[in-house]
Amino acid sequence: METPTVRPARRGTDFSEELQTKGWYHSFDLPDGTHIEGIIPLHALRWRWSQYPIPADLTGKRLLDTGAWDGWLSFEAERRGAEVLAIDCVEIPTFLEIHRKLASRVDYRVLDFYELTEAGIGTFDYVLFLGILYHLKHPLLALEMVCALTTDTAIVESFVTDGDTWRQRTGDVPTMEFYETDELGNQLDNWIGPSVGCLLALCRAAGFARVELLFAGGNQGAAACYRKWEPVENRLQDPPELIAVANTRTTGINFSTRKEHYISCWFRTKQENVTREQLRFEVGGFGVPALFVRHEPDGAWLGNFRLPPGLRSGWNDVRLRFADSDFGQTLRIAVDMPVQPGAVKLGGACDGNNFVKNTVTLHERGWISAWVQGLPENCDRDNIRVLLDSTRLAIEFVGDEDADGNRQINAIVPGNTEKGEHLLTVECAGVRSEALGIQVTAP
């Protein structure tokens, strides 16, 4: 078998000897007038910071610096007023040295990157994710974690394969190289090399609302990744009318952040044509881009979206606008909420067409409407079971709770159901009602 070749440029990104000689990666001017010259000169660090869309005054803001190394960026954020958490996978003695000399209050912790979501560190207005991505075996998972930790903006920098030659061309498929051993920089912990287009695509797929290229050159690329949509500058049209939202997989209103869940969104608009680039969908205050949009036969529009990372448990507001409109009305979805029914009580049922009590008349099929008490607020078509004897019926509608605590549930009775007496029960999260006798008749 022919041994694959490795581009010399990939091998040449090794600065380990220079680092060993200098001992410092970042450069510093210290309060006592001394200067430390690292691999990255001070003017380059300052220029780098100037490219980031981060406010000059960070008072009252939290910032996370992942892979802080010597810590210049951490200490710069602290100087600007931020509460800073700096992490690295090993303790860096040079960071501790500068921390002491600056009398810094930066919180410095040794954590593996994949430990962050379980470390109880909370969320951050700004996250610096610089020079980390290509060191990780699971790049998209890592970016989803960064997204979940960010409430405003994350800065993502990475090795890229085409920093000098990259051009954005519509329709190009993003590419990423994989390094099995030491093909990149002679380092065993360098795993991937994305193209610039792939870096941007990964950030979008991770759940950020907007992703903007900050710079690309040599073997480096950087992107600003925003959790919020841009402000509306010109309100040129009415907002879309949001009709309904549902879990694409289950058709219910419940979602889990531990699963690959997508949101289907139905809306109406006076616009004749709608593109996914026009849509500004928001869940729990976080923007998320549209995956596709299509015109439905009934005149409504359907858009699909990923569930964005970092949502709080409980009810989350959902709303939609165009790039040039305000948001329309707000609906809700349940995120990571347990389904906890009370005593499920079947209060009555009737034919869904003629409303005859405790009866279903079959044509090609039949409809039954039932009124049920004891169902939790986040019950939906996925976690409710309507059973006719042992046959589970397909649920078409679950209504809101009325003044008496009843919810109306409409279900389809198959056309081949045997005529005669049957038992109707309703179940939610393992709690089942008492049975109600139903007569299935011919028309």
N, C-alpha and C positions, 0 to 999 in steps of 0.2 A: 504494500500500500504506500502511495506517495505521501511523504510528510508535507503538511501544509506550510506554506511560507508565511512569515510575519513581516509586515512592513517595517523597515528600519525606523521610521518615525515613531512607531509604537514603542519600540525598544528604547528610543532616545529620550523618552519622557521620564527618565530615572534621574532624580536629583539627590539620591541618598548619600552619595559621596560628598556633595557640596554641603548638605545638611550636617553631616558628621564633622566636617571641617569647621563650619561656622557655629554650629550648635544652636542656632536660632532660625526659625522660619519667618517670623515677623520682625520688623524693625521697631525701635522705640526711642523716643526722647523722654528722659526721666526728669522728675522735678529737681534733682540735684545738678542738672546740666549735662549729665553724661548721656551718651548715645550708644545704642546697641544696633549693630548692622546685621540684619538677617538676610535670608535669601530674597524676600520681597522688600524692596526699599520703601521708605516711609511715604514718598510721593505717590508710589503705586497704590499703597493701602488707602491713602486719602482720596485718590482718584476713584478707586473702587467704591468706597463708601459714597462718594458724590453721585454715582450712577444709580444708587438705590432710591426708590421712591418712599423714603422714610423721613418723617418730619425732623427738622433740626432740633426742636424741643420735644423730648420724649418724657417729660414729667407726667407721672401717673400711668405710664404705659409699661407693659411687661414684654420682655424680649428674651427669646431662647436662642442661644448660640450653640448649634450642634457641631461637634468636632472642633472645639475652640482652639486647640493647639496652644500657641503661646498667649493668645487671648487679646490681641490688639483690638479686634472688633467688639469683643465683650466690654473692654474697658472704655472704648469710644462711646458705646451705647450708654454705659453708666455715666460718663462725663456729660452726656446730653440729658440726663435725668431719669433714665429708664431703670426699672427693677429688672436685673439681669440674672438669668440662670444659664451657666455655661457647663457643657458636658463634654466628656471625652471617654473613649472606651478604656483608656489607661490613664494613670495619673502622670501629668506632664510637669517635671520639675521646674522648667522655665516659666510656666504659668504661675506656679506657686511663688516663685521668686519675684515676678513683677507684681503679683497680688500683694505681697508684703510691702514692696517698695512704694506702691501707690496707696497703701492703707485702704485697699479696695473692699467694698462690701458685696461684690459679685458672689453669688451662691455658686460654688464650683462642686460638681459631683462627677464621680466615675460611674458611668452607666453604659451598657451596650445599647446601641440604637433601638433594638427591638424590645428593650425593657421599658421604653418611655411611656407607652400607653398604660402600663400597669404600675408606674412609679408614683402615681398620685401627685403629679406636678401641676395639674390644672391646664389651662389654656393660655395662649399668649397673643397679644396684639400683633407682634412681629416675630417671625421665625427665620433665622439664618441657617440655610442648609447648603453649605459651601464645601465643595470638594469631597462630598460624602457618597453621592449616588453611585458612582462607579465602583465603590468599595463594597457594595451590598449585593447579595445574591438575588434579592427580590426587589427590584427597583420600583415597580408599580405599587407594591404593598407599602414600601417605604414612603413613597410620595403620598399615598392615602393617609398614612400616619401623620405626616407633616401637615396635610390639609386639616385633619381632625384636631391638631394642636393649635391651629392658626385661626384667629377670629378676624383679622384684617388682611395682612399681606405676608407672604413668604417669599424669600429670595432664594432661588435655586441656582447654584453654579455647578458645572460638571465638566469633566473631560468630554470633548466632542471630537468626532472623526473628521469633520469638514469645516472647521471654524473659518478658514480663509476662502473657501470655495463655495460656501453654502449660498444658495439662492432659493427663495420660496417659490415653488411652482405648483399650481393647482393640480391635484390628481396624483402627485408623487406619493408613493408609499414610503412612510418613514422606515429607516433601517437602523439596526443596532448590532454591533459586533459582540461576540461572546468570547471571553478569554478563559480557557480551561485551567491554565497554570500561570506562567509568568510572562505571557505574551505582551502585556502592557506594562512598560516601565520596569520590567524584571521583578515585579512584585506579585506575590502569590495571592494577595487579597484584592487585586483589581479584577473585576468580573465582567464588566460590560463597557462598551463604548458607543453611545448613541450619536447619530447625526444630530445636527441642530434641529432639524424638523422633527426628529423623533423625541428629542428632549422636550420640545414644546407640546407635542402630542401626548407624551406621558403625563405632563403636568395637567393638561386639560382632562385627560381620562381619569386622573386622580380625584377630580371633583371640584377644582377651582372654577369660579365663574368666568374669570378672564385671565389670560396668560399673555404677557408682552415680552418680546425679546429685548433685553437691555444691551447686550453686546455679544459679539462672537468674533473670535480671532485666534490664530494659532491653533492650540488644542483646547481652548476654553470657550464656553458659552454660558450665558447667565440669563435668567428669566425672572420677571416679577409676576407673582401668582396671587391674584386677588380673590378674596371670599365674597366680595360684594360687587354688584353691578355699578357701572359708572352712573353719575347723576344725569337726570334728564335735562338736556339743554334746550330743546325745542319740542314743545308739546303740540304736535301737528295733527293728532287724531285721537279719537276716543279709545279708552282702554278696552281690551278684549273682555267679553263676558264669560267668566269662569263658571262652567256648568257643573262639573264633577271631577273628582280625582280618585284614583284607585290604584291598588297594588297590581302591577301588570301580571304578576304570576298568580295571585290568589283572587283578584277582583275585589278584595276587601279594603278596609281603611287602615289595617294594621301593618306595620313595617318593623323589620329587625335590622339593626346596624351590623349584626354579625352574619347577615346573609347578603347575597347579591340581589338586592331588590331594586326594581325600577318603578317609576311613577308614570301612570297614564293620566293625561290631563285633557279634558274636553272643554272647548270654548267656542264662542261665537263672535264674529266680527263682521263689520261692513266691508272690510277689505276683500277684494276679489282674489288676491294671491297673498299667501303667507309663506315665508321661508324660515327655516330654523334659525338663521342668523339674526332674524328680527326679534325672536322671543327672549324675554328676560324673566325666567321662572325663578321663584324664590321659595325656600323651605326653611322655616325656623330662623329667618333673617339672613340665610346664606343663599347666594345665587348659584345656579347650576345650569350649564348649557344644555340646549336641546340636542337630542340624538337624531330625531327625525320629526317631520310634521306632515300630515296628509289631510285632504279634504274628505269628509265622510259623506255617504249618500244622503243623509238627512240635512245636509247643509252646515253641520257643525265641523269643527276642526279637531284633530287628535294630535297631541304632541307627546313624545316619550322622553323621559329624563332619568338619569341615575339618581338614587338616593344619596345626597351629599354626605360626606363624613362629618363627624363632630356634632351631630344633633343631640340635644338633651333628651333624656327619657321623659315621656309624657306627651301631651298634646302639642303639636307644632302647627303653626299657621302656614298656609300655602296660598300664594298669590301669583299673579301673572301680569306682565305689561309688555308693550312693545318698546323698541329702542327709543321711539319718539312719542310715548304716551305715559300717563300715570299708571299706577297699579289699579286693577279692578277690585272686585269684592274678594273677601278672604274666606277660604274653606279650611278644614282641619284634617290632619292625619294623626294616628296614634303611633308613637315610636317606642319600641322596647317596653310596652305596657303589658303587664300580666292581664289575662282574661279571668275575672273573678266574679262569676254570677252569684246571685243569692238563691233563694228557693224559686226554681223555675216553675211558673204556674201557667197552664194553658187555659185562658179564660173563655175562649169560644172560637168557632170557625164557621166559615160559610163558603158557598160556591163563589169564586172570584168573578163570575160573569153575571149571574142572576141573584146573588146574595142570599140564596136559600140556606137557612141555618143547618149546619152539620151534614151537608150534602154536597157532592161533587157530581156534575153531569158531564159525561165524557162525550166529546166529539172526536176529532183526531187526537186530541189530548184535553185535559181539564186543568182548571186553575183552582187553587184553594187559598183562601185568606184566613190567617189565624192571628189572634191577639194574645200576646204573651207578656207576663210580668216576671220580674226578677233578673232580667238580662242586664249585663254590665253596659256602661256607656260606650265602650269600644267594641261591642259585639258587631259582627258583620257577616256577610254571606259565607266567609271561609270558616268561621269558628262556631257557627250555628248549624245544627243538624235537624232537619224536619223529616220524620220517618212515618211512612204509612205501612203499618206492620213493621217488617224489617227492611223495606225498600226506602232508600234515601232519595228524597225529592230534590230536584234542582231549584234553588232559591233565586227568584228574580228581583226581590225587593225587600229591604229591611228599613222600616220607617223610624222616625224619631219617637222618643217617648212622649206620650200624651199626658194630660193633666192627671189621669188615673194611674199612671205608671205602666200603661200598656204600649207595646210596640206591635205594629202591624207587619206581618211577614207574609209575602206572597210566594207560592211555590207551584211548580208544574207537576201535574199528575199524568204519568204516561198513559197513552191511549190504549195500551194492551192490559191495563189494570183490570183484574177480575171484578165483575159487578157484584154488589152485595155489601155486607158490613165489614168495615176495617177499623183498625185502631190507629189514631193519630197521636204522636208524641213529638215533643221538641226538646232538644238537648243542647247544652252549651258547656264546654270545658268539663265534660263528664257528669254534669248535673242534668238529670232528665225529669221532665214533667210527668204527671200522671196522664194516663191515656184518655183520649176522648173518642167516642164512637162516631165514625163517619160512614154515611151511606153513599156508595158509588153507584150511579144509575146511568142508563142509556138515555139519549135525548128523546 
